[in-house]
Amino acid sequence: IPEKFLEERPHGDRDIFTVGCLTRWTFDKGIDILLRTWSQFLAGGRSGRLLLAGPGIDGDNDELVAMVAAHGVSDSVELLGPFREPRDFHRSLDVYVSPSRTEGFPNVVAEAMATGLAVVATDVGGTSEVMGSTGILVDNEDADAIAQALGELADDRQRRHQLGVDARARCATEFTIASTEAAVRRAYVDAGATGV
């Protein structure tokens, strides 16, 4: 994680519970799961807004626009398109959600954590390795569990804040360039390599 992500930055406007996902338009990223989740979240009598951003995540994507409408959430979902600076996107959020069906090392999760956001994510690929105990992990494709987690965080600002603090601290110690370099060196030494 570049050091710039670890700069202190405010999150959300605190008047409207704001959830976001920065991703790309592909089945594996689970945008359909997140829209189902959001519909369930609002059906529980809650309010908020869902910000979706990334390549292909905009009003010109007819399939996505139709999907948003089909879930009955058009009034509370914003399709923002690509973001040159992810930190600017993260600043507007209270919670980051990663509904992916598959992942390797989810950089977007680490970036959200580094900016001090509480994260709710599906337990796929290396996501649990990145998050540790600093966020809420749910089963893959479990929209109900994501909606429940969002409800809990919407009701508990202090927990949201603490998860964000813990997530940022984890990134500052585990995922900076310096800490990653040190870990790679240790791995080579442990494997018996010389000259590292």
C-alpha positions in Angstrom: 0.0 0.0 0.0 1.5 3.4 -1.0 2.1 5.7 2.0 -0.3 8.2 0.6 -3.2 6.0 1.4 -2.3 6.1 5.1 -2.8 9.9 5.3 -5.5 10.9 7.8 -8.7 11.7 5.8 -12.3 12.3 6.9 -15.0 9.8 5.8 -18.6 10.4 4.9 -20.8 13.3 5.6 -22.3 11.4 8.6 -25.8 12.6 7.8 -26.5 9.8 5.3 -25.1 6.3 5.8 -23.0 5.8 2.7 -21.7 2.5 1.4 -19.4 2.1 -1.6 -17.6 -0.3 -3.9 -14.9 0.6 -6.3 -14.6 -2.2 -8.9 -15.0 -3.0 -12.6 -17.9 -4.4 -14.6 -17.5 -8.1 -14.5 -19.6 -11.0 -13.1 -16.8 -12.0 -10.7 -17.0 -8.7 -8.9 -20.5 -9.4 -7.6 -22.2 -6.1 -8.4 -25.5 -8.0 -8.7 -25.0 -9.4 -5.2 -24.4 -6.0 -3.9 -27.5 -4.6 -5.5 -29.6 -7.5 -4.0 -27.9 -6.7 -0.7 -28.8 -3.0 -0.9 -32.4 -3.7 -1.7 -32.6 -5.9 1.4 -30.9 -3.3 3.5 -33.4 -0.6 2.5 -36.4 -3.0 2.8 -35.6 -3.2 6.5 -36.7 0.4 6.9 -33.3 1.9 6.6 -32.0 4.7 4.5 -28.7 5.4 2.9 -26.9 5.7 -0.4 -24.8 3.2 -2.4 -21.9 4.6 -4.5 -20.6 2.4 -7.3 -17.5 3.4 -9.2 -15.0 2.0 -11.7 -14.6 1.2 -15.3 -18.0 0.4 -16.9 -19.8 1.4 -13.7 -21.7 4.4 -15.1 -25.0 5.6 -16.6 -23.9 4.5 -20.1 -24.0 0.8 -19.0 -27.5 -0.1 -19.9 -27.3 -3.5 -18.4 -26.2 -2.1 -15.0 -28.8 0.7 -15.1 -31.5 -1.9 -15.8 -30.2 -4.1 -12.9 -30.3 -1.1 -10.5 -33.9 -0.4 -11.6 -34.9 -4.1 -11.3 -33.9 -4.1 -7.7 -35.9 -0.9 -7.0 -33.0 1.1 -5.7 -32.4 3.7 -8.4 -33.1 6.6 -6.0 -30.3 5.6 -3.7 -27.6 4.3 -6.0 -25.1 6.5 -7.8 -23.0 5.2 -10.7 -19.9 7.3 -10.8 -17.6 5.7 -13.4 -13.8 5.6 -13.2 -12.0 7.3 -10.3 -8.4 8.5 -10.9 -7.8 8.8 -7.2 -9.4 6.1 -5.1 -8.8 8.1 -1.9 -11.3 10.7 -3.1 -13.9 8.0 -3.5 -13.2 6.5 -0.1 -13.6 9.9 1.6 -17.3 9.9 0.8 -18.0 6.6 2.4 -18.9 5.2 5.9 -18.4 1.5 4.9 -16.6 -0.2 2.0 -18.1 -3.4 0.6 -16.4 -6.0 -1.5 -19.0 -8.5 -2.8 -16.6 -10.4 -5.1 -17.1 -14.0 -6.1 -13.4 -14.5 -6.5 -10.2 -12.6 -5.7 -6.5 -12.9 -5.6 -5.0 -10.2 -3.3 -7.8 -7.7 -3.2 -5.9 -4.4 -3.5 -9.2 -2.4 -3.3 -9.9 -3.8 0.1 -6.4 -3.0 1.4 -6.7 0.6 0.0 -10.1 1.1 1.7 -8.7 -0.2 5.0 -5.6 2.0 4.7 -7.8 5.1 4.5 -9.6 4.0 7.7 -12.8 2.5 6.4 -14.7 -0.3 8.0 -14.9 -3.1 5.4 -17.5 -5.8 4.7 -16.3 -8.4 2.3 -17.0 -11.9 1.0 -14.5 -14.5 2.2 -12.8 -15.3 -1.1 -9.2 -15.6 -2.2 -6.8 -13.6 -0.1 -9.5 -11.3 1.4 -9.3 -12.8 4.9 -5.5 -12.6 4.8 -5.8 -8.9 4.0 -8.5 -8.0 6.6 -7.5 -10.2 9.5 -10.0 -9.4 12.3 -10.4 -5.8 11.3 -13.6 -6.1 9.3 -16.6 -8.3 8.7 -16.2 -11.3 6.5 -19.2 -13.2 5.1 -19.7 -16.3 2.9 -19.4 -16.0 -0.8 -22.6 -14.8 -2.6 -24.5 -14.3 0.8 -26.4 -11.1 0.2 -28.4 -11.6 3.4 -25.2 -11.7 5.5 -23.8 -8.6 3.8 -27.2 -6.8 4.4 -27.1 -7.8 8.1 -23.5 -6.6 8.5 -24.4 -3.3 6.9 -27.4 -2.9 9.2 -25.2 -3.6 12.3 -22.6 -1.0 11.1 -25.3 1.6 10.2 -26.6 1.3 13.8 -23.2 1.4 15.5 -21.0 4.3 14.5 -18.5 3.5 17.3 -18.0 0.0 15.9 -17.6 1.4 12.4 -15.0 3.8 13.7 -13.0 1.2 15.6 -13.0 -1.2 12.7 -11.6 1.6 10.5 -8.9 2.5 13.1 -7.9 -1.2 13.4 -7.9 -1.6 9.6 -5.7 1.4 9.1 -3.3 0.2 11.8 -3.1 -3.2 10.1 -2.2 -1.7 6.8 0.4 0.5 8.4 2.2 -2.4 9.9 1.5 -5.3 7.4 1.1 -3.8 3.9 3.4 -0.8 3.4 6.2 -1.1 0.9 8.8 -1.3 3.7 7.0 -4.0 5.6 6.3 -6.0 2.4 10.0 -5.8 1.5 11.0 -7.0 4.9 8.6 -9.9 4.7 9.9 -11.0 1.3 13.5 -10.8 2.6 12.6 -12.9 5.6 11.0 -15.5 3.3 14.1 -15.7 1.2 16.3 -16.0 4.2 14.1 -18.7 5.7 14.3 -20.6 2.4 18.1 -20.5 2.6 18.8 -17.9 0.0 21.9 -15.8 0.3 22.7 -12.2 -0.7 19.3 -10.7 0.3 
